[in-house]
Amino acid sequence: MKNVVLRDIDRFVYYDNDGRRPRSIGASRIAAVLNNPGLQAILVYRFGAFVASPQKGVAGAAGRLLGTVVYRVLSRVSQIVTGIWISPAARIGPGFFIAHFGGVIIGACEIGENCNVGHDVTIGKSGTGEKFGRPTIGDRVSIGTGARILGRLEVGDDALVGANAVVTRSLAARSVAVGAPARVVSSRGAFEYVEYFGMVRDEARRASLGLVSSP
């Protein structure tokens, strides 16, 4: 869990320092936690997800009960302070980044590594019959302000969901989708929007970027 949390924090450190490595990573991490409502909400989510994970034995059960009480208090405070709610049932990879305060609701879903979410975004279960279910979102996906991603669908790696887009169908990797309902307008991906320390050495990102056609 420690590594996951540090990767979340370092996404904010990256943007707080315009992509430059700070002289004091410790001080920068503390500043990131204090200054970013999105990160505060993510840390509360990580704690809730940890508490909700299976615990064994009497000590584990007692710790889980205490942790659940603490999480519920923190979650309520976080919702008031940050305007963000993330379900502990969501499965979110490390390096998660929520850019701004307010209006973010993330229900049951799966989100990969190093993904970006703007404000006023909703992600979660929807649909009827066979279409009912939760979204599965890949790695390095950017989700713009006001976007909605709802129902049983998949969003591929490095996709870009534009501002106010409403996604109710699956999107292929590197898709750029805009509008309501969302339509794919490009396959250039989210590479210019999702950045993080070490990205130039990230083999998965490099391989995906290599599949982008020249304009």
PyRosetta script that sets phi, psi and omega in degrees:
from pyrosetta import init, pose_from_sequence

init()
pose = pose_from_sequence("MKNVVLRDIDRFVYYDNDGRRPRSIGASRIAAVLNNPGLQAILVYRFGAFVASPQKGVAGAAGRLLGTVVYRVLSRVSQIVTGIWISPAARIGPGFFIAHFGGVIIGACEIGENCNVGHDVTIGKSGTGEKFGRPTIGDRVSIGTGARILGRLEVGDDALVGANAVVTRSLAARSVAVGAPARVVSSRGAFEYVEYFGMVRDEARRASLGLVSSP")
pose.set_psi(1, -36.7)
pose.set_omega(1, -178.5)
pose.set_phi(2, -57.7)
pose.set_psi(2, -45.0)
pose.set_omega(2, -179.3)
pose.set_phi(3, -63.7)
pose.set_psi(3, -39.7)
pose.set_omega(3, 178.9)
pose.set_phi(4, -62.0)
pose.set_psi(4, -46.6)
pose.set_omega(4, -179.4)
pose.set_phi(5, -62.9)
pose.set_psi(5, -43.2)
pose.set_omega(5, 179.5)
pose.set_phi(6, -63.3)
pose.set_psi(6, -36.7)
pose.set_omega(6, 177.4)
pose.set_phi(7, -67.5)
pose.set_psi(7, -36.6)
pose.set_omega(7, 173.5)
pose.set_phi(8, -60.5)
pose.set_psi(8, -50.4)
pose.set_omega(8, -178.0)
pose.set_phi(9, -60.4)
pose.set_psi(9, -41.6)
pose.set_omega(9, -176.3)
pose.set_phi(10, -68.4)
pose.set_psi(10, -22.9)
pose.set_omega(10, 172.1)
pose.set_phi(11, -62.6)
pose.set_psi(11, -42.4)
pose.set_omega(11, 179.4)
pose.set_phi(12, -71.2)
pose.set_psi(12, -37.5)
pose.set_omega(12, 175.8)
pose.set_phi(13, -60.0)
pose.set_psi(13, -40.5)
pose.set_omega(13, 179.4)
pose.set_phi(14, -58.4)
pose.set_psi(14, -51.7)
pose.set_omega(14, -177.4)
pose.set_phi(15, -72.3)
pose.set_psi(15, -34.6)
pose.set_omega(15, 177.9)
pose.set_phi(16, -63.0)
pose.set_psi(16, -28.1)
pose.set_omega(16, -177.3)
pose.set_phi(17, -109.8)
pose.set_psi(17, 20.2)
pose.set_omega(17, 176.7)
pose.set_phi(18, 53.6)
pose.set_psi(18, 37.5)
pose.set_omega(18, 175.3)
pose.set_phi(19, 84.4)
pose.set_psi(19, -2.2)
pose.set_omega(19, 179.8)
pose.set_phi(20, -92.9)
pose.set_psi(20, 144.5)
pose.set_omega(20, 175.9)
pose.set_phi(21, -74.8)
pose.set_psi(21, 125.9)
pose.set_omega(21, -178.1)
pose.set_phi(22, -72.7)
pose.set_psi(22, 157.6)
pose.set_omega(22, 177.5)
pose.set_phi(23, -65.4)
pose.set_psi(23, -39.0)
pose.set_omega(23, 179.0)
pose.set_phi(24, -118.3)
pose.set_psi(24, 100.1)
pose.set_omega(24, -178.1)
pose.set_phi(25, -65.7)
pose.set_psi(25, -34.7)
pose.set_omega(25, 179.8)
pose.set_phi(26, -63.2)
pose.set_psi(26, -47.9)
pose.set_omega(26, 179.3)
pose.set_phi(27, -64.3)
pose.set_psi(27, -38.1)
pose.set_omega(27, -179.8)
pose.set_phi(28, -67.3)
pose.set_psi(28, -36.4)
pose.set_omega(28, 177.4)
pose.set_phi(29, -66.4)
pose.set_psi(29, -41.9)
pose.set_omega(29, 177.5)
pose.set_phi(30, -62.4)
pose.set_psi(30, -44.1)
pose.set_omega(30, 178.8)
pose.set_phi(31, -61.9)
pose.set_psi(31, -39.5)
pose.set_omega(31, 179.6)
pose.set_phi(32, -62.1)
pose.set_psi(32, -43.3)
pose.set_omega(32, 179.9)
pose.set_phi(33, -64.8)
pose.set_psi(33, -40.6)
pose.set_omega(33, -177.4)
pose.set_phi(34, -73.2)
pose.set_psi(34, -30.0)
pose.set_omega(34, -168.9)
pose.set_phi(35, -104.0)
pose.set_psi(35, -7.1)
pose.set_omega(35, -173.5)
pose.set_phi(36, -120.6)
pose.set_psi(36, 106.8)
pose.set_omega(36, 178.1)
pose.set_phi(37, -57.3)
pose.set_psi(37, -36.4)
pose.set_omega(37, 179.2)
pose.set_phi(38, -60.4)
pose.set_psi(38, -42.5)
pose.set_omega(38, 178.8)
pose.set_phi(39, -67.9)
pose.set_psi(39, -39.2)
pose.set_omega(39, 178.1)
pose.set_phi(40, -59.4)
pose.set_psi(40, -43.1)
pose.set_omega(40, 178.6)
pose.set_phi(41, -65.8)
pose.set_psi(41, -38.2)
pose.set_omega(41, 178.9)
pose.set_phi(42, -64.3)
pose.set_psi(42, -42.3)
pose.set_omega(42, -179.9)
pose.set_phi(43, -64.4)
pose.set_psi(43, -38.6)
pose.set_omega(43, 175.5)
pose.set_phi(44, -63.7)
pose.set_psi(44, -42.5)
pose.set_omega(44, 176.6)
pose.set_phi(45, -59.3)
pose.set_psi(45, -45.8)
pose.set_omega(45, -179.3)
pose.set_phi(46, -58.6)
pose.set_psi(46, -41.3)
pose.set_omega(46, 178.5)
pose.set_phi(47, -64.1)
pose.set_psi(47, -44.4)
pose.set_omega(47, 179.5)
pose.set_phi(48, -63.5)
pose.set_psi(48, -40.2)
pose.set_omega(48, 178.6)
pose.set_phi(49, -65.8)
pose.set_psi(49, -37.5)
pose.set_omega(49, 177.6)
pose.set_phi(50, -65.1)
pose.set_psi(50, -44.6)
pose.set_omega(50, 179.6)
pose.set_phi(51, -62.9)
pose.set_psi(51, -36.8)
pose.set_omega(51, -177.6)
pose.set_phi(52, -77.2)
pose.set_psi(52, -11.8)
pose.set_omega(52, 179.7)
pose.set_phi(53, -70.8)
pose.set_psi(53, 153.7)
pose.set_omega(53, -176.5)
pose.set_phi(54, -57.8)
pose.set_psi(54, 131.8)
pose.set_omega(54, 176.6)
pose.set_phi(55, -122.0)
pose.set_psi(55, 142.3)
pose.set_omega(55, -176.1)
pose.set_phi(56, -116.5)
pose.set_psi(56, 149.4)
pose.set_omega(56, 175.2)
pose.set_phi(57, 85.1)
pose.set_psi(57, 168.0)
pose.set_omega(57, -177.9)
pose.set_phi(58, -63.0)
pose.set_psi(58, -46.6)
pose.set_omega(58, -179.6)
pose.set_phi(59, -60.7)
pose.set_psi(59, -39.8)
pose.set_omega(59, 178.9)
pose.set_phi(60, -63.8)
pose.set_psi(60, -42.9)
pose.set_omega(60, 179.8)
pose.set_phi(61, -64.9)
pose.set_psi(61, -42.2)
pose.set_omega(61, 179.0)
pose.set_phi(62, -66.1)
pose.set_psi(62, -42.2)
pose.set_omega(62, 178.6)
pose.set_phi(63, -64.1)
pose.set_psi(63, -36.9)
pose.set_omega(63, 179.6)
pose.set_phi(64, -66.6)
pose.set_psi(64, -40.1)
pose.set_omega(64, 178.5)
pose.set_phi(65, -62.8)
pose.set_psi(65, -47.5)
pose.set_omega(65, 178.7)
pose.set_phi(66, -63.1)
pose.set_psi(66, -43.3)
pose.set_omega(66, 179.4)
pose.set_phi(67, -61.6)
pose.set_psi(67, -37.5)
pose.set_omega(67, 179.5)
pose.set_phi(68, -63.7)
pose.set_psi(68, -42.6)
pose.set_omega(68, 178.6)
pose.set_phi(69, -63.0)
pose.set_psi(69, -47.1)
pose.set_omega(69, 179.5)
pose.set_phi(70, -61.6)
pose.set_psi(70, -43.6)
pose.set_omega(70, -179.5)
pose.set_phi(71, -61.1)
pose.set_psi(71, -43.9)
pose.set_omega(71, -177.9)
pose.set_phi(72, -62.4)
pose.set_psi(72, -37.8)
pose.set_omega(72, 176.8)
pose.set_phi(73, -66.6)
pose.set_psi(73, -48.0)
pose.set_omega(73, 179.8)
pose.set_phi(74, -62.0)
pose.set_psi(74, -39.6)
pose.set_omega(74, -179.1)
pose.set_phi(75, -63.2)
pose.set_psi(75, -42.5)
pose.set_omega(75, 179.4)
pose.set_phi(76, -65.1)
pose.set_psi(76, -43.8)
pose.set_omega(76, 178.1)
pose.set_phi(77, -63.0)
pose.set_psi(77, -42.5)
pose.set_omega(77, -179.6)
pose.set_phi(78, -61.8)
pose.set_psi(78, -42.1)
pose.set_omega(78, 179.2)
pose.set_phi(79, -61.0)
pose.set_psi(79, -40.0)
pose.set_omega(79, -179.8)
pose.set_phi(80, -69.9)
pose.set_psi(80, -44.4)
pose.set_omega(80, -174.3)
pose.set_phi(81, -76.7)
pose.set_psi(81, -39.6)
pose.set_omega(81, -173.3)
pose.set_phi(82, -105.3)
pose.set_psi(82, -19.4)
pose.set_omega(82, -175.4)
pose.set_phi(83, 70.0)
pose.set_psi(83, 24.0)
pose.set_omega(83, -176.0)
pose.set_phi(84, -127.6)
pose.set_psi(84, 135.5)
pose.set_omega(84, 173.8)
pose.set_phi(85, -130.3)
pose.set_psi(85, 128.8)
pose.set_omega(85, 176.8)
pose.set_phi(86, -125.0)
pose.set_psi(86, 120.7)
pose.set_omega(86, -179.8)
pose.set_phi(87, -64.7)
pose.set_psi(87, 136.6)
pose.set_omega(87, 174.7)
pose.set_phi(88, -65.7)
pose.set_psi(88, -12.3)
pose.set_omega(88, 176.1)
pose.set_phi(89, -79.8)
pose.set_psi(89, -12.6)
pose.set_omega(89, 176.0)
pose.set_phi(90, -70.0)
pose.set_psi(90, 145.3)
pose.set_omega(90, 176.5)
pose.set_phi(91, -113.6)
pose.set_psi(91, 107.4)
pose.set_omega(91, -172.3)
pose.set_phi(92, -122.8)
pose.set_psi(92, 128.5)
pose.set_omega(92, -179.4)
pose.set_phi(93, -72.2)
pose.set_psi(93, 170.0)
pose.set_omega(93, -178.7)
pose.set_phi(94, -68.2)
pose.set_psi(94, 159.7)
pose.set_omega(94, 179.6)
pose.set_phi(95, 79.1)
pose.set_psi(95, 30.5)
pose.set_omega(95, -178.5)
pose.set_phi(96, -79.4)
pose.set_psi(96, 140.4)
pose.set_omega(96, -175.4)
pose.set_phi(97, -135.6)
pose.set_psi(97, 121.6)
pose.set_omega(97, 173.2)
pose.set_phi(98, -112.7)
pose.set_psi(98, 116.8)
pose.set_omega(98, -165.1)
pose.set_phi(99, -71.4)
pose.set_psi(99, -38.8)
pose.set_omega(99, -169.9)
pose.set_phi(100, -139.4)
pose.set_psi(100, 167.9)
pose.set_omega(100, 177.6)
pose.set_phi(101, -67.1)
pose.set_psi(101, 139.6)
pose.set_omega(101, 157.7)
pose.set_phi(102, 91.8)
pose.set_psi(102, 143.2)
pose.set_omega(102, 168.3)
pose.set_phi(103, 75.0)
pose.set_psi(103, 11.3)
pose.set_omega(103, -177.4)
pose.set_phi(104, -96.0)
pose.set_psi(104, 124.7)
pose.set_omega(104, 176.3)
pose.set_phi(105, -126.9)
pose.set_psi(105, 117.3)
pose.set_omega(105, 179.4)
pose.set_phi(106, -122.2)
pose.set_psi(106, 108.6)
pose.set_omega(106, 179.0)
pose.set_phi(107, -91.2)
pose.set_psi(107, -154.1)
pose.set_omega(107, -179.8)
pose.set_phi(108, -63.5)
pose.set_psi(108, 122.6)
pose.set_omega(108, -178.8)
pose.set_phi(109, -169.5)
pose.set_psi(109, 175.3)
pose.set_omega(109, 172.0)
pose.set_phi(110, -124.0)
pose.set_psi(110, 129.1)
pose.set_omega(110, -179.7)
pose.set_phi(111, -129.8)
pose.set_psi(111, 134.4)
pose.set_omega(111, -176.3)
pose.set_phi(112, -79.2)
pose.set_psi(112, -159.6)
pose.set_omega(112, -175.7)
pose.set_phi(113, -83.9)
pose.set_psi(113, 149.2)
pose.set_omega(113, 171.8)
pose.set_phi(114, 53.9)
pose.set_psi(114, 48.8)
pose.set_omega(114, 178.2)
pose.set_phi(115, -100.7)
pose.set_psi(115, 151.6)
pose.set_omega(115, 179.7)
pose.set_phi(116, -114.2)
pose.set_psi(116, 140.9)
pose.set_omega(116, 176.4)
pose.set_phi(117, -133.0)
pose.set_psi(117, 130.8)
pose.set_omega(117, 175.1)
pose.set_phi(118, -84.9)
pose.set_psi(118, -176.0)
pose.set_omega(118, 179.8)
pose.set_phi(119, -81.5)
pose.set_psi(119, 161.8)
pose.set_omega(119, 179.3)
pose.set_phi(120, 60.3)
pose.set_psi(120, 41.9)
pose.set_omega(120, -180.0)
pose.set_phi(121, -108.5)
pose.set_psi(121, 139.9)
pose.set_omega(121, 175.2)
pose.set_phi(122, -122.9)
pose.set_psi(122, 129.0)
pose.set_omega(122, 177.3)
pose.set_phi(123, -133.4)
pose.set_psi(123, 129.6)
pose.set_omega(123, 178.0)
pose.set_phi(124, 170.8)
pose.set_psi(124, -171.0)
pose.set_omega(124, -177.7)
pose.set_phi(125, -67.4)
pose.set_psi(125, 148.3)
pose.set_omega(125, 174.4)
pose.set_phi(126, -170.8)
pose.set_psi(126, -179.0)
pose.set_omega(126, 177.0)
pose.set_phi(127, 96.3)
pose.set_psi(127, 173.0)
pose.set_omega(127, 178.1)
pose.set_phi(128, -132.9)
pose.set_psi(128, 154.4)
pose.set_omega(128, 177.3)
pose.set_phi(129, 58.5)
pose.set_psi(129, -132.8)
pose.set_omega(129, -178.5)
pose.set_phi(130, -67.9)
pose.set_psi(130, -19.1)
pose.set_omega(130, -179.3)
pose.set_phi(131, -86.7)
pose.set_psi(131, -5.7)
pose.set_omega(131, 179.3)
pose.set_phi(132, -72.8)
pose.set_psi(132, 136.8)
pose.set_omega(132, 177.7)
pose.set_phi(133, 163.3)
pose.set_psi(133, -166.1)
pose.set_omega(133, -175.0)
pose.set_phi(134, -115.1)
pose.set_psi(134, 151.8)
pose.set_omega(134, 178.1)
pose.set_phi(135, -74.0)
pose.set_psi(135, 148.6)
pose.set_omega(135, 170.7)
pose.set_phi(136, -120.4)
pose.set_psi(136, 116.8)
pose.set_omega(136, -173.9)
pose.set_phi(137, -114.2)
pose.set_psi(137, 133.8)
pose.set_omega(137, -174.6)
pose.set_phi(138, -78.4)
pose.set_psi(138, -162.4)
pose.set_omega(138, -178.8)
pose.set_phi(139, -84.6)
pose.set_psi(139, 148.5)
pose.set_omega(139, 171.1)
pose.set_phi(140, 59.4)
pose.set_psi(140, 37.4)
pose.set_omega(140, 178.8)
pose.set_phi(141, -92.6)
pose.set_psi(141, 139.6)
pose.set_omega(141, 176.2)
pose.set_phi(142, -111.3)
pose.set_psi(142, 126.6)
pose.set_omega(142, -177.7)
pose.set_phi(143, -117.6)
pose.set_psi(143, 114.4)
pose.set_omega(143, -171.4)
pose.set_phi(144, -77.3)
pose.set_psi(144, 168.7)
pose.set_omega(144, -179.2)
pose.set_phi(145, -53.8)
pose.set_psi(145, 132.1)
pose.set_omega(145, 175.1)
pose.set_phi(146, 78.1)
pose.set_psi(146, 4.6)
pose.set_omega(146, -177.6)
pose.set_phi(147, -73.6)
pose.set_psi(147, 154.3)
pose.set_omega(147, 175.2)
pose.set_phi(148, -128.0)
pose.set_psi(148, 128.2)
pose.set_omega(148, 175.5)
pose.set_phi(149, -125.6)
pose.set_psi(149, 110.1)
pose.set_omega(149, -166.6)
pose.set_phi(150, -133.6)
pose.set_psi(150, 136.4)
pose.set_omega(150, 171.3)
pose.set_phi(151, 95.5)
pose.set_psi(151, -174.4)
pose.set_omega(151, -177.1)
pose.set_phi(152, -80.1)
pose.set_psi(152, 99.1)
pose.set_omega(152, -177.3)
pose.set_phi(153, -157.1)
pose.set_psi(153, 169.9)
pose.set_omega(153, 177.4)
pose.set_phi(154, -126.0)
pose.set_psi(154, 137.6)
pose.set_omega(154, 172.9)
pose.set_phi(155, -115.0)
pose.set_psi(155, 119.0)
pose.set_omega(155, -173.4)
pose.set_phi(156, -72.2)
pose.set_psi(156, 167.1)
pose.set_omega(156, 179.6)
pose.set_phi(157, -55.1)
pose.set_psi(157, 142.6)
pose.set_omega(157, 172.7)
pose.set_phi(158, 64.5)
pose.set_psi(158, 18.7)
pose.set_omega(158, 176.9)
pose.set_phi(159, -76.5)
pose.set_psi(159, 155.3)
pose.set_omega(159, 177.0)
pose.set_phi(160, -121.2)
pose.set_psi(160, 118.3)
pose.set_omega(160, 176.1)
pose.set_phi(161, -102.0)
pose.set_psi(161, 115.6)
pose.set_omega(161, -173.3)
pose.set_phi(162, -71.6)
pose.set_psi(162, 168.8)
pose.set_omega(162, 179.4)
pose.set_phi(163, -58.3)
pose.set_psi(163, 133.0)
pose.set_omega(163, 177.0)
pose.set_phi(164, 66.2)
pose.set_psi(164, 11.8)
pose.set_omega(164, 176.5)
pose.set_phi(165, -70.3)
pose.set_psi(165, 146.8)
pose.set_omega(165, 176.0)
pose.set_phi(166, -118.1)
pose.set_psi(166, 108.8)
pose.set_omega(166, -174.8)
pose.set_phi(167, -102.8)
pose.set_psi(167, 117.0)
pose.set_omega(167, 177.1)
pose.set_phi(168, -126.0)
pose.set_psi(168, 3.5)
pose.set_omega(168, 176.2)
pose.set_phi(169, -132.3)
pose.set_psi(169, 157.7)
pose.set_omega(169, -176.5)
pose.set_phi(170, -63.7)
pose.set_psi(170, 148.6)
pose.set_omega(170, 176.7)
pose.set_phi(171, -121.3)
pose.set_psi(171, 136.3)
pose.set_omega(171, 179.1)
pose.set_phi(172, -72.7)
pose.set_psi(172, 163.1)
pose.set_omega(172, 176.8)
pose.set_phi(173, -55.8)
pose.set_psi(173, 140.3)
pose.set_omega(173, 176.3)
pose.set_phi(174, 69.0)
pose.set_psi(174, 11.8)
pose.set_omega(174, 176.1)
pose.set_phi(175, -69.0)
pose.set_psi(175, 146.7)
pose.set_omega(175, 169.0)
pose.set_phi(176, -114.1)
pose.set_psi(176, 113.4)
pose.set_omega(176, -173.5)
pose.set_phi(177, -118.3)
pose.set_psi(177, 134.6)
pose.set_omega(177, -180.0)
pose.set_phi(178, -136.9)
pose.set_psi(178, 161.0)
pose.set_omega(178, 171.9)
pose.set_phi(179, 92.4)
pose.set_psi(179, 173.0)
pose.set_omega(179, 179.1)
pose.set_phi(180, -134.1)
pose.set_psi(180, 107.0)
pose.set_omega(180, 0.1)
pose.set_phi(181, -71.0)
pose.set_psi(181, 155.9)
pose.set_omega(181, -175.6)
pose.set_phi(182, -65.6)
pose.set_psi(182, 139.4)
pose.set_omega(182, 174.4)
pose.set_phi(183, -130.4)
pose.set_psi(183, 146.5)
pose.set_omega(183, -177.9)
pose.set_phi(184, -82.5)
pose.set_psi(184, 126.3)
pose.set_omega(184, -178.3)
pose.set_phi(185, -115.0)
pose.set_psi(185, -8.6)
pose.set_omega(185, -177.0)
pose.set_phi(186, -164.2)
pose.set_psi(186, 164.2)
pose.set_omega(186, 173.6)
pose.set_phi(187, -121.7)
pose.set_psi(187, 30.0)
pose.set_omega(187, -177.7)
pose.set_phi(188, -82.6)
pose.set_psi(188, -15.0)
pose.set_omega(188, 174.1)
pose.set_phi(189, 75.8)
pose.set_psi(189, -171.8)
pose.set_omega(189, -174.1)
pose.set_phi(190, -106.4)
pose.set_psi(190, 20.6)
pose.set_omega(190, -172.6)
pose.set_phi(191, -59.8)
pose.set_psi(191, -32.3)
pose.set_omega(191, -179.2)
pose.set_phi(192, -81.9)
pose.set_psi(192, -8.2)
pose.set_omega(192, -175.5)
pose.set_phi(193, -107.5)
pose.set_psi(193, -27.2)
pose.set_omega(193, -177.6)
pose.set_phi(194, -108.0)
pose.set_psi(194, 110.4)
pose.set_omega(194, -178.0)
pose.set_phi(195, -130.9)
pose.set_psi(195, 153.6)
pose.set_omega(195, -177.9)
pose.set_phi(196, -167.3)
pose.set_psi(196, 159.9)
pose.set_omega(196, 177.6)
pose.set_phi(197, -59.4)
pose.set_psi(197, 133.0)
pose.set_omega(197, 177.7)
pose.set_phi(198, 84.8)
pose.set_psi(198, 6.4)
pose.set_omega(198, -175.3)
pose.set_phi(199, -64.9)
pose.set_psi(199, -31.7)
pose.set_omega(199, -178.3)
pose.set_phi(200, -69.7)
pose.set_psi(200, -18.6)
pose.set_omega(200, 178.5)
pose.set_phi(201, -101.6)
pose.set_psi(201, 0.2)
pose.set_omega(201, -179.0)
pose.set_phi(202, -75.1)
pose.set_psi(202, 108.1)
pose.set_omega(202, -174.4)
pose.set_phi(203, -62.7)
pose.set_psi(203, -38.7)
pose.set_omega(203, 179.9)
pose.set_phi(204, -64.4)
pose.set_psi(204, -42.9)
pose.set_omega(204, 178.1)
pose.set_phi(205, -64.6)
pose.set_psi(205, -44.0)
pose.set_omega(205, -179.6)
pose.set_phi(206, -62.1)
pose.set_psi(206, -41.3)
pose.set_omega(206, 179.2)
pose.set_phi(207, -64.4)
pose.set_psi(207, -42.3)
pose.set_omega(207, 179.1)
pose.set_phi(208, -66.4)
pose.set_psi(208, -42.7)
pose.set_omega(208, 178.6)
pose.set_phi(209, -61.6)
pose.set_psi(209, -34.3)
pose.set_omega(209, 179.3)
pose.set_phi(210, -66.8)
pose.set_psi(210, -16.3)
pose.set_omega(210, 179.5)
pose.set_phi(211, -89.6)
pose.set_psi(211, -5.7)
pose.set_omega(211, 179.1)
pose.set_phi(212, -75.6)
pose.set_psi(212, 128.3)
pose.set_omega(212, -179.7)
pose.set_phi(213, -73.5)
pose.set_psi(213, 146.4)
pose.set_omega(213, 175.6)
pose.set_phi(214, -67.6)
pose.set_psi(214, 146.5)
pose.set_omega(214, -178.9)
pose.set_phi(215, -65.9)
pose.dump_pdb("model.pdb")
